[in-house]
């Protein structure tokens, strides 16, 4: 299983961090950035879907994925990923459409518009109904690895 490196210091309150780390965070906060998913840094097209990615350095990315009715990870992305189930963690928000998810342990959940989600590795996903699914994700790992060859 691939784990994303998360700097532990980034999770600590600023008062517990060194002065240089605090200055680094303030510099990042002072540098406003803007990118549009309508003009993405990368567009990844695959059978029944498309992902558009904007990246802010190496540590943060936003992805908008549009998946068509009939899309299913195990049918349309599994041949690209070459894993038995999706091994990428997802953190995001459903803009429109409905998403079904089955974990490797057999548990299932349905996500609808306005639902925020965290989906751990080890799952299958599919579009429910006849409306395209649009999700926005804030997982840099998903942005780097989803629908890309292993």
N, C-alpha and C positions, 0 to 999 in steps of 0.2 A: 504494500500500500504506500502511495506517495503522500507525504505530509508537506504542507506548505510551511516554510520557515516564517514564524511570526516573532519579531523581536520582542522579548519580554519587557524590556524597558519602555516600549511604546505603550504598554498597558498600565504602567505605574503612574500615579498622580504626579504632576509636575513638581510638587514640593519635595518628592523623594528622589528626584533626578539631579544629575550634575548640572552645573551652570552651562557647560557647553551643549549638553543635550537639550536644556531648556531653550537656549538661543537657537538651536537647530529647529525646534518645533515652532518657535515664534517666527523664524524666517519663512518656514513653510506656510504658516498661517497668514503672513503678510503678503504673500505672492498669490494674488487672486488669479485663477485660471478658468477658462471657459472653452468647452468644446461641444459641438452638436452631434448627436447620433444620426442626424440627417446628412452629415459630412464626416463619416467615421474614418478613423485611422486604418481600420481593417474591416473588410466585409468577407464573411465566410459563408458560402452557399453550399448547401448539401440537399439531398433528396427530401423534398417536402418542407424545406426550411431555410432560414437565413439568419445569421448573427452579425450584428454591427457592433464594433468595439471602438471605444475611445479610451486612450491610456494617458495617465498622468504620472510620468516616471515609471519606475519598475514596481512600485508598491500599491498602486491603485488603478483600477480600470472599471469601466461601466460597460455593460453589454445589453443591447436590446435584441432579443430573439423573437422572430415571427415564425410560427410553426403552423402548417396548414392542416385542415381536417384530415384525419387518417394517419397523421404523423405518429410514429411510435419509436422511441429510442432503440429498442431491441431490433427493429426492422431497418431503420434509416441511418442510425449513427453507429450501432454496434460493429458493422463491417469496417468503419473508419477507426474506431477506438480499439478494436480487437481485444475487448474484455467481455466477460460474461454479463456484467451489468455495469451501469455507469459508476465509475469510481471517482467522480469529481463532486466535491461538496458545492452546493448551490445556496446562495443567500440573495433573495430578491423579492419582487413584488409583481403580482398579476395585474396588468393593465386592462386586458380584455380576453375573453374566451375562458375556457376551463381546462385545468390540468389534472390528470390522474397520475398518482405515483404509487408504486408497489415496492416496498423494501424487500431485500433479500430474505428477511425473516418472515415475510408473508403479510406484514401490516400494510394497510393501504390508507390513502388520504386523497381528498379532492380539494383543489384550490380554485377559487373563483375571483372575479375582479375585486380589487381592494384588499386581497389577502397578501400579507407579507409572509415569507417562508424561509426556513432553513431546512435543507434536505441533505443529510449526510451521504457519504459515498455508499454504494451498494444498493442501487435501485434501478427500476425501469420507469419510464414516464411516457405519457401519451396525451394527445388532444382528445377531449371529450366533446362530442357534438359536431355541429356543422359550421361553427364560427372559428376563424383562425385564432390561435393563442398568441398573445403578445405579452412577454415578460421583460422586466428590466432587472438585471442582476448587478450586484456590487462586489462580486467575488473575483479578485485578480486571478486566482487559480482557474476558475471557470473561463474567464476571458482568454487565458493563455492556452487552455487545453481542450475546451469543448469542441467537438466535431473536427478534431485534428488527429492526424495519424499518430499512433503511439511511438 
